[in-house]
Amino acid sequence: MSSASKSAANGAVMHWFRKGLRLHDNPALLHALSLVDEKNSKTSGAIYPVYVVDPNSYQLLKCSVMRANFILECVKDLDNSLRERGSRLYVVTGDPVEELPKLWTEFGITHMTHEADETGEPYAVQRDANVKDAAMKAGASVIDFASETLRPLGNREGGYVANVGGFANNIPTTMSSFQKLLSKIDRGNVPLPLESPGKDSFPEQAANDSLDMKYRPLAHPCDIPWPRGYSRKEIGPVWDRKAANKKTSPIVKGGESLALAQLQKTVTARPDWTASFEKPKTSCTEVSSPSTTVLSPYLSIGCISPRTAWHAVSDANAKAKSKTSRSKPPVSLHGQLLWRDFNNLIAHSANAQAPGSWGQMQNNVYCRDIPWSSDPALLTAWKEGRTGYPWIDACMAQLRTEGWIHHLGRHAVACFLTRGDLWQSWEVGADFFEGELLDADYALNNFNWLWLSCSGFFYQYFRCYSPVAFQKKNDPNGNYIRKWVPELAELPAKYIYEPWTANISILKKAGVKLGVDYPRPIVDHTVVSKENMSKMKLAYDAHKNAEASAKKSKGKQTSGDASGPPKKKAKKSVQTKLK
């Protein structure tokens, strides 16, 4: 976008919060403040921090009432932090393309800053292009800053694409090669996070009684307007005021202040735990407190900076006892943040080569074309946790209740829906998760589903998660199931993962009537898993033949031409992501 290098002496400055709902490590906000300060006068300049509640944004279009409330909590917390500094957040609802120009006129805005959205998410791309056009017509200068990842994704200074020749199709497509690329950029050093601006960083602005009660943060999820141009069927979770008023139990509450407190509690205060952390060794069946950091909801909406998290981990590692074993990427906490950047970079690359292709099978250069089935009954049973497999149903119950599942739980339910058992498209699974997860993330969510369905990046389709045996060894008594599927709570441990194997007297004693209190299995895993492996083999063979035909007709392809997913198999089946 255009540079805002000239002084803002003749007008006011706006910082537009989108994601990046934080004051710390926010280069766009700090730049806006520097423009106001250029005149060395704290009274003649003004800054207006703004948030637009846009129902068509990725964060809100398909969104449970729990996540809607989480986002509103983040906005309210941000407003509180700004007020502590003598400023405030101006909140409007609607289309930013229409609402921002109104504010530019009302406040006399000549300069605006915001965080860049580098993944290429389709709505964000079009929105930002339209806002830029509107700003040019209004005579306002707009500049964006990349701060959503450890380093910029694109062809910017210090960016990943900039360090592979400036072409998005040259990026590394495995975690190990991505780590090598990172190590070559400034010797692998991650930039230090920027400090939060203090009260003295904000200009003193005259009181304006007419604005005091205007542009306040929304108080209720039902105050969010209906998405423009969408029907009820197209937007995912829908709620009314009665449903929205029901008590929810999210895994975490929203806001930068709580995000920083969570970082302190889970990372800074536990140096030995942090230094030795290995994601695959964490438990997905904990029933009291999570075995991971649960920072992912905060990272997804930008309440916490990935660079802040990175250096908090580094500081904790340095304070760990010398005898404490040090884990390494990709399984370490640093590895989780690297994995996040890698996922974002892949999304950026996919959309650079075929705009809007990330998150779908069609035209996605990193996705294999697999002929999935479409069975609404199976999909509904999976969504509602009525598959008849208690471990799967427990995970889905936790998702509905807390808006979060441990990564191994995500692995299990994704595999079950796609290549493992139900043979439904990963696209419908990703779409459902997008609506239910507190940490819904355009890049990461779609990457996870590509991986778990063996549609991209991980191709060992013969390795299938058993919905019965997978967690038996870790939770033999089935405590996780007993919590999230309470209708089975009285079953003996022998049958808790397979209630259909219990005889009638045992079921009756436990108060369970299969088909009434709890469903029978909707498929036979031992049968369908083998059938689906055969289907995957056929799909892979078809992909291989298509590649061979393309090479024969077009000649030998160059290494930078991404006509399909990488051929090299991942050495490990471990998927890591900070949660």
N, C-alpha and C positions, 0 to 999 in steps of 0.2 A: 504494500500500500504506500501511498504518498508520504513523504517525510514531513514531520512536524518540527523542523529545525528552527523555524523563525519564532520570534517572541510572541507570547499571547497577550502582549500589553494592551491591545485594543479589544480584547474580548475575554470571555471566560473559557474554562477548560472542563471537559467532561471525561470521566473514566467510566466505561461501559463494562460492568461485570456480566459475564455469561456463565461459563464455568470459572474456575479460579476464584472461588468465593472465599477469599482470604486477604489479609493485609500483609502477612509475611511473604518474603520472596515473590514479590509481585512487581516485576520491572515496568510493566505498563502503567500501573498506578504511580510508581515512583517517578516515571517520566512525566506524567501529567502534573504531579506536584512540582517538579523542577521547572516546568513551563510557567507556572504561576509565580514561582520564586525568582524568575529571571530578572524581574524589575526591581528586586531588592525592596519590595514593599509588601507588607502583609495585609494591607487594607484595600488596595486598588484592584487586586486580582480576586478571582473566585474559582472554586472547583466544585463540580457537581458529580458525585459518585451516583451512578444510575444502575438499576436492575430492571429488565423488562421480563415480566412473567409471560413468556411466549408459549402458549399451549401446543404450538406446532414444532417446538424444538425436540430434539432426540430425548432429552431428559424428561419431558412431560407428555409427549404424544401418546406413548404407550406406557402407562404409569399406574401402579397400584396406589390406593389412597395412602398407604404406608410411606411409599417413596415421595409422594406429593407432599405429605406432611414433613418428611425429612428435609426436603428442599426448602420448604417454608421456614423450618427451624434454622437452616443454614443462613437464609436471607435475614431473618430476625437477629441472629447472633452477629452477623456482619454489621447490621444497622447499630446494634448496641456498641460494638467496638468503635465504630466511626463517631458515635455520639460522645464516647469517652474522650475523643480527641477534638471535640468541638465541631464536628462535622455531622453528617447524617447520610443515609442512603435514600435516594429518591426512587420509589417503586411505581412502575406503571404496568398495565396489562395490555396485551394485544400483539400486533405485528411490529417488530422493531423498525421495519422499513417505513411504517406510517407514524409510529409513536416517537421515534428519536428526532425526526425533523421538527415536530411540534415543540419538543424540549429545547432544541437548538435555538429556535426562535424566541421562546419564552425566556431562556436564560442567557441569550446572547453568546452562544457557543461558537468559537472559532477553531478549536482544536479538540479532538477526541482520541483517546487511546483505548485499546482493549487487548486481551490475550488472543493470540492466533489460534485458530482451529486447523491443525496441520494434517489431520487424518484424511480429509477429503470427504467427510460425511456429507451426503448430498444436500440436505436442507441447509446446513451451515454454509456450504459453499455458495449456494444461490442467495441466501440471506445476506452474507457479507458482501457479495458483488453488488446487490441492490442497494445496500446501505452506503457502499462506497460511491455509487452513482448519485445517490441522493445528497451525499455530503459535497460532492463536486458542484452540484447545482446550487447548493446552499452556501458555497464558499467556505466550507469547513474542511480543515486538514485532518486526516485520519492516519494513525500509525498503529501497527500491531507488534506484539512481542511474543516470541515463542517461549513458553514457560510451563507447558503441560507435561513435558518429559525431562529426563536428565540433561539431554542435549536436544537442539532443534532436529526435527525429522528431515526437513527439506534442504533445499539448496541455499542455505543461509550460513553465515560464518559459524564454524564449529559444528555444523549440522552433519548428519549421517550421509545424506545424499551428496552433499558438497564434497565429502571425502571419498566418494566412489566415482568421481568424474562428473558429478552433476546430473546423472541420469538415474531415475527412480527404478529402472529395471536392472540396474547393476548391483542392487543391495544384496547383502548376504541373506540366505534363506534357511539357515540352520542357526541354532543358538550358539554353537561353538564358533562358527565363522563370524557371527555378530559380535561375540566377545573379542575376537581378534581385531575387528574394525574399531571397536571402542578403545582398545588398548593403543591404537595408533593415533588417536586424536588426543593431543596434549598429554601423551604418555598414559592415557587411561584415567587421568584425573577428572573428577566431576566438579564443576564449578561450585563454589561455596554459595549457599543461599543468601539472599539479601535480607537485611533487617526490616522489621516492620516500621513504618513511619510513626514517629511520635506525635504528640499533640502540637509541638512547635513546628512540625512539617506542614500543617494545614493552615491556610490563611484565615485570619479572622474575618468573618462575614457578618454584615449587619443583620440583625434580627428581622425576619419578614413574617409578620403575623399571618399574612394571607397564605403562606406556604406551610405554616406550622402543622396544620391538620391534613394537608394534601400529600399525596404520594407516599403514604405509609405502607409498611409491609403488610401483606395479606394475613388475615387472622385465621382463615379456615380454608381447607382444600377445596371446598365448594365455591370459593370466591375465584378460583382459577377459571377463566372463560373456556367455552367449548372450542376445540380445535377448528380452525377455519377450513372449510371444504371437505370435511370428513363426516361420514355417517357413524352411527353408533357401533356398527359391526367392524369398522375399520380401525378403531383406536385401542383395542385391547381392553384392559380392565376399566369398567365403568362403575361409578358409585353415585349414590344420592346422599343427602345430608344425614339420613338415618344411619346408613352404613358407615359414613365418614365419622360419625360421632361415637361409634363403637370403640372401646378401648383396644389399642393395638400393643404389641410387644416386640418392637423392632430390636434387632441385635445391638444397635447403638442409636443414640439420638444425634441430631444434626448440628453442625456449627464448627467454626474454626477453633474456638476455645476448647470444645470437647475433643476435637481432633488432636490438638497439641497435648491435651491431658492424657489421651489414649496412647500417644507416642511416648510420653514420659513414663506412664504406668507399665507398658508392655515391653519397651525397648530400653530406655535410659536407666530405669530403676532395676533392670535385670541384666547386667553386663555378661555374666557367665551364660545365662540362657540365650542371650542374643548371639554371643560369639559361637556357641555350639549348635545353633538352630539348624535343623535339617528338615525341610518341608515334608518329604515323604515319610518321616518318622513321627509326624504329628498325628493326633488321633481325630478321626471324623465321627467318633461315637461318644464324645464327651457330653454329659448331660447337666453338668454344673456350670462350667465356664469353658469358653473356647480354648483350643490348644494352640491357636495362632494369634496374630496381633489384631485382627479385625480392623485393619486400617483401610481396607479396600473401598468401603463406602465413602470415606473422606477423600481418598485419592481420586475416585471416579468423578466427583463433583468439584474437586480442586480446593477443598477446605484445608488440605495440607499439601505442601509442595514435595514432589519426589526428591528434590535435592535436599530439602530439610530432613526428610526421612533417611536418605542415604548417609548424610553426615552424622545424624543421631546414631545410626548403626555403627559407623566408624568410631565415634567417640566411645560408645559402649564396649566395642571390641577391644579398644585400647585399655579400658579399665578392667577387663576380665582377668581373672587369676592366670598366672603363667602356666599352671598345670591344666587349664581348661582347653580342650581340643577346639581348634578353629575350623569351622565348616567353610566351604568355598562354593562359589557359583557353579552350577545353577541352583543348588539346593539351599544355599544360605539365604539370609535376609537380603543381602546385597543382590543375590541371584534373582530374588523375586522382583526387585526393581528393574534389573536388567531385562528380565522376561517381559515386563510391562512395556519397556521401551521397544523391545523387539517386536512385540505384537502391534504396537502403534506404527512402527516403521513398515511392517508388512501391509497394514491397512492403507497407509499413505502410498505405498508402491502400487498396490492393486488399483486404487482409484486414479492414480496418475496415468496408468496404462489404459484403464477402461473406467471412466468416471461413473461413480455410483455402483460399481460392481461388488465392492466389499459387502459382505452380509447376504450374498445370494450366490447361487450356483452358476447362473448364466453370465457369461463373459468374464468370470472371475479367473484370472490367470493362475491362481493358486489352488483352484478347486477342481477335483475330478468330477466328471459327469456320471452320476450314479442313478439308475432308474428306480427311485424310491416309490413306494406305494403311498396311497392316501386313504386312510380309514378314519373318519371322524370319531367313530365309537372308541377305537383304540387310543386315539389322541386325547379324547376327553377323559378316559379312564386314567391315563398317565397324568394329565394335568391335575385331576382331582384326588390323586393318590388312592385309586381303587383298582390297582393292577392285580391284587391278590398276592403280591410278593411284599411281605412286611418291611424289609429293608428299604426297598424302593419307595413304598408308600410313606414310610417314616421321613425320608429325605424330603419328599414333596410336601409333607405336612409342616416340616420346619421351614421350608421356603415360604409357604403361605403365611405362616405365623410370625417369623422373624425377618423375612426378606433376605435370607442369607443361608448358605450351606457351605460346609467345609469342601475344599477342592476335590477330595476323593468321593464325596457324596455327589458332587456335580459330575464327576467322571462316570459314576455308576448309573445315574438316571439318564445321562446323555447316551451312553452306550446302549442302555436298555431300550430307549426310544428308537434308536437308529439301527445300527448294524447288528446289535446284540440280539434283540428280540422282536420288536414291533415293526421294524423296517419302514419307519416313517422318516421323512426328510429332516435333516438337521436344521433346515430353514425354519420350520414350524416350531422346533424346540428352542432355537435361538430367539425367535419372536416372542414366545411365552416367557422365557427368562428375562427378556428385555423389559417386560411389563412388571415382573414380580421382584426382581433383585434390587436391593438398596444400592448395590455397587454396579448396576447396569452400566456397561461401558461399550461403546460402539466398536472399538478395536478389539478389546479383550474377549468380550462375549462371543463375537463371531469367530475369532481365532479358536477359542475353546471348542466350539461346536464342529468346526472343520476338523480339528485334531481328533476329537473323540469319536466322530463318525468315520474316521479314516478317509475323509474326503480331501485332506491336505495335510502335509507336514509329518504325519505319522501314518505309516502304511502297513503296520503289522496287524492286519485285520483278523488274523487267526488267534490273536490274544484278546480274549473276551472276558469282561467282568461278569462273574456269576452273581445273580441277584440273591443267591442263597449262601454260597460259601465265602464270598468276598470278605465279609466282616465277622464271620463266626469266630475266627481265631482271636480277634481283637476285643470282641464283646460277646463272649460265650453265653452270658445270661440274658443278652438281648435288652439291656437297660435302655438303650437308645430307642429301640422299638417300643418298649413299654411306656416311655414318655410320650412319644409322638403318635403312636397308634394305641391309645389307652383301651380300646375294646379287646385288645389281646393281652392286656397286662397280667392276667391271672393264668396264662398258659405256662406250663412247665418249660424250662429252658430248652429241653430236647425238641420242642415243637415250635418255638417262638419264630424261627425263620421259615418253617414249613408247616403251618397249621393244618394243611390238608392231609398231612400224614398222621395226624392224631385220630384215634378212634372216637366214636360218638360220645362215649362216657367221659372221656377226658375233655372233649370240647364242651360238653354240657356242664361239667364241674367248673370249667373256666368261664362259663356264661357266654360261650361263643356258638353261634349257629351259622355255619358257612353258607354263603349265599344270602344271608339276612343281616347278621351283625357285621360280617366281614366277607368280602367277595372271594370266590374261588379264583385261582390263577387264570388270567385271560389268555395266556398262551402256555405251552409246555416248553420251558427254556431248553431242556436237553434236546428237543427236536428242532425247534425253530433256530436255535443258535447255529446248528450245523447247516441247516438249509441256507441261512443268511451268509455263512462263510462261502458257500458255493456261489451265491449271487454276487458276492464281492469279488470273487475270483473272475467271474465272467465280466464284470464291469471293468476290472483292472486289465483283463486281456483285451477288451474292446478299446480301452484307452491306449494301450500299448500299440495296438494295430493302427489306430488313428494317428498316433505320433509317427509311426513308421511310414504311413502313407503321405503324411504332410512333409516329412523329410525327403521322401523320394520325389515329390512334386516340386518342392521349393529349393531343394539342395540342402546341403549341410547348414544347420542353423548356427548363428554365432552364440557365444556364451551369454550375451546380454539380451537375447531374444527370448522373452518369457512366454512361450505358447502353452505352457502347462506347468504343473507343480514340479518341484525339484525331484529328481529321480533317486537321489541318495536317501537311504532309509536312516531314520533317527537311530542312534545307538542305544538310547534309553527310552522307555515308555513313560518316564516321569514327566509330568507337566507341572510347572511351578508358577505360582502367582501369589503376590502378597494379598492376603485377606485379613 
